[in-house]
């Protein structure tokens, strides 16, 4: 029934084809697909809306929710400015290190991390993915950092 209802909502169709942009991926632990997780989330939201109630007092509830979010997370910075700054930073790293440094590390794990980081920096600097894919932002937060006794070469 939910599948049919979702299929009738035109605005949800482009979103449902690109669930990976919103963090939905196959979960090996539970065996659930991205679509199953998305449906489950929609059902959770519907349940929460049922608990909250109807139109009576909607403005007060909305105001309370917004104030709670602002209190918990603080003010929100300009997303476009943050995206531009991150894109420039990624490009600056690529300008400084234009070639992937995979040959400068020994372990397979480090090689994979360096290759993934280099690929993510290229995506951030040269594509529009930073505008849409929060997963790329998250991956850039965990770039491989080498300890001082195992530095990458200066040149």
MODELLER restraints for C-alpha pairs under 7 A, 6 or more apart:
rsr = mdl.restraints
at = mdl.atoms
rsr.add(forms.Gaussian(group=physical.xy_distance, feature=features.Distance(at['CA:19:A'], at['CA:34:A']), mean=6.76, stdev=0.5))
rsr.add(forms.Gaussian(group=physical.xy_distance, feature=features.Distance(at['CA:21:A'], at['CA:132:A']), mean=6.77, stdev=0.5))
rsr.add(forms.Gaussian(group=physical.xy_distance, feature=features.Distance(at['CA:21:A'], at['CA:133:A']), mean=4.88, stdev=0.5))
rsr.add(forms.Gaussian(group=physical.xy_distance, feature=features.Distance(at['CA:21:A'], at['CA:134:A']), mean=6.85, stdev=0.5))
rsr.add(forms.Gaussian(group=physical.xy_distance, feature=features.Distance(at['CA:21:A'], at['CA:135:A']), mean=6.95, stdev=0.5))
rsr.add(forms.Gaussian(group=physical.xy_distance, feature=features.Distance(at['CA:22:A'], at['CA:133:A']), mean=6.93, stdev=0.5))
rsr.add(forms.Gaussian(group=physical.xy_distance, feature=features.Distance(at['CA:22:A'], at['CA:134:A']), mean=6.99, stdev=0.5))
rsr.add(forms.Gaussian(group=physical.xy_distance, feature=features.Distance(at['CA:23:A'], at['CA:135:A']), mean=6.47, stdev=0.5))
rsr.add(forms.Gaussian(group=physical.xy_distance, feature=features.Distance(at['CA:24:A'], at['CA:34:A']), mean=4.89, stdev=0.5))
rsr.add(forms.Gaussian(group=physical.xy_distance, feature=features.Distance(at['CA:24:A'], at['CA:37:A']), mean=6.96, stdev=0.5))
rsr.add(forms.Gaussian(group=physical.xy_distance, feature=features.Distance(at['CA:25:A'], at['CA:33:A']), mean=6.59, stdev=0.5))
rsr.add(forms.Gaussian(group=physical.xy_distance, feature=features.Distance(at['CA:25:A'], at['CA:34:A']), mean=4.74, stdev=0.5))
rsr.add(forms.Gaussian(group=physical.xy_distance, feature=features.Distance(at['CA:26:A'], at['CA:32:A']), mean=5.95, stdev=0.5))
rsr.add(forms.Gaussian(group=physical.xy_distance, feature=features.Distance(at['CA:26:A'], at['CA:33:A']), mean=4.49, stdev=0.5))
rsr.add(forms.Gaussian(group=physical.xy_distance, feature=features.Distance(at['CA:26:A'], at['CA:34:A']), mean=5.26, stdev=0.5))
rsr.add(forms.Gaussian(group=physical.xy_distance, feature=features.Distance(at['CA:27:A'], at['CA:33:A']), mean=6.43, stdev=0.5))
rsr.add(forms.Gaussian(group=physical.xy_distance, feature=features.Distance(at['CA:83:A'], at['CA:130:A']), mean=6.51, stdev=0.5))
rsr.add(forms.Gaussian(group=physical.xy_distance, feature=features.Distance(at['CA:83:A'], at['CA:131:A']), mean=6.96, stdev=0.5))
rsr.add(forms.Gaussian(group=physical.xy_distance, feature=features.Distance(at['CA:87:A'], at['CA:124:A']), mean=5.66, stdev=0.5))
rsr.add(forms.Gaussian(group=physical.xy_distance, feature=features.Distance(at['CA:87:A'], at['CA:125:A']), mean=4.89, stdev=0.5))
rsr.add(forms.Gaussian(group=physical.xy_distance, feature=features.Distance(at['CA:88:A'], at['CA:125:A']), mean=6.89, stdev=0.5))
rsr.add(forms.Gaussian(group=physical.xy_distance, feature=features.Distance(at['CA:90:A'], at['CA:121:A']), mean=5.33, stdev=0.5))
rsr.add(forms.Gaussian(group=physical.xy_distance, feature=features.Distance(at['CA:90:A'], at['CA:124:A']), mean=6.35, stdev=0.5))
rsr.add(forms.Gaussian(group=physical.xy_distance, feature=features.Distance(at['CA:90:A'], at['CA:125:A']), mean=5.45, stdev=0.5))
rsr.add(forms.Gaussian(group=physical.xy_distance, feature=features.Distance(at['CA:91:A'], at['CA:125:A']), mean=5.12, stdev=0.5))
rsr.add(forms.Gaussian(group=physical.xy_distance, feature=features.Distance(at['CA:100:A'], at['CA:115:A']), mean=6.64, stdev=0.5))
rsr.add(forms.Gaussian(group=physical.xy_distance, feature=features.Distance(at['CA:100:A'], at['CA:118:A']), mean=6.04, stdev=0.5))
rsr.add(forms.Gaussian(group=physical.xy_distance, feature=features.Distance(at['CA:101:A'], at['CA:114:A']), mean=6.80, stdev=0.5))
rsr.add(forms.Gaussian(group=physical.xy_distance, feature=features.Distance(at['CA:102:A'], at['CA:111:A']), mean=5.18, stdev=0.5))
rsr.add(forms.Gaussian(group=physical.xy_distance, feature=features.Distance(at['CA:102:A'], at['CA:114:A']), mean=5.84, stdev=0.5))
rsr.add(forms.Gaussian(group=physical.xy_distance, feature=features.Distance(at['CA:102:A'], at['CA:115:A']), mean=6.24, stdev=0.5))
rsr.add(forms.Gaussian(group=physical.xy_distance, feature=features.Distance(at['CA:104:A'], at['CA:152:A']), mean=6.50, stdev=0.5))
rsr.add(forms.Gaussian(group=physical.xy_distance, feature=features.Distance(at['CA:105:A'], at['CA:111:A']), mean=6.09, stdev=0.5))
rsr.add(forms.Gaussian(group=physical.xy_distance, feature=features.Distance(at['CA:113:A'], at['CA:144:A']), mean=6.27, stdev=0.5))
rsr.add(forms.Gaussian(group=physical.xy_distance, feature=features.Distance(at['CA:114:A'], at['CA:144:A']), mean=6.50, stdev=0.5))
rsr.add(forms.Gaussian(group=physical.xy_distance, feature=features.Distance(at['CA:117:A'], at['CA:143:A']), mean=5.85, stdev=0.5))
rsr.add(forms.Gaussian(group=physical.xy_distance, feature=features.Distance(at['CA:120:A'], at['CA:136:A']), mean=6.93, stdev=0.5))
rsr.add(forms.Gaussian(group=physical.xy_distance, feature=features.Distance(at['CA:120:A'], at['CA:140:A']), mean=6.93, stdev=0.5))
rsr.add(forms.Gaussian(group=physical.xy_distance, feature=features.Distance(at['CA:123:A'], at['CA:129:A']), mean=6.80, stdev=0.5))
rsr.add(forms.Gaussian(group=physical.xy_distance, feature=features.Distance(at['CA:124:A'], at['CA:130:A']), mean=5.87, stdev=0.5))
rsr.add(forms.Gaussian(group=physical.xy_distance, feature=features.Distance(at['CA:130:A'], at['CA:136:A']), mean=6.62, stdev=0.5))
rsr.add(forms.Gaussian(group=physical.xy_distance, feature=features.Distance(at['CA:130:A'], at['CA:137:A']), mean=6.84, stdev=0.5))
